[in-house]
Amino acid sequence: MPVEQIVDNKPKEIAVSIPEDMLRELKWLAEIMGVSPSIALRHAIATDSYIQNEIKNKSKFLVKKYNNSTHEISWTDPKEVVKALDASES
């Protein structure tokens, strides 16, 4: 998603319930990015949208570490996350 869409789209206000630890993560992301939590959340959504599209297209994600070692990043299926959240709430 282009930066213009993350920043310039007229935002809609929504209510979202997230666990306290995720709220701390969001605030941390906002702090290290130097933006508001709202912008950090939009950025996270845009990033995940890109990642999910690439996964759908069978792409792989590699990280080259400071010592030049390379590791593949595996992503959790969102449906598994929902199952885990549902189980924790019951």
Secondary structure, 3 states (H helix, E strand, C coil): CCHHHHHHCCCCCCCCCCCHHHHHHHHHHHHHHCCCHHHHHHHHHHHHHHHHHHHHCCCCEEEECCCCCEEEECCCCHHHHHHHHHHHHC
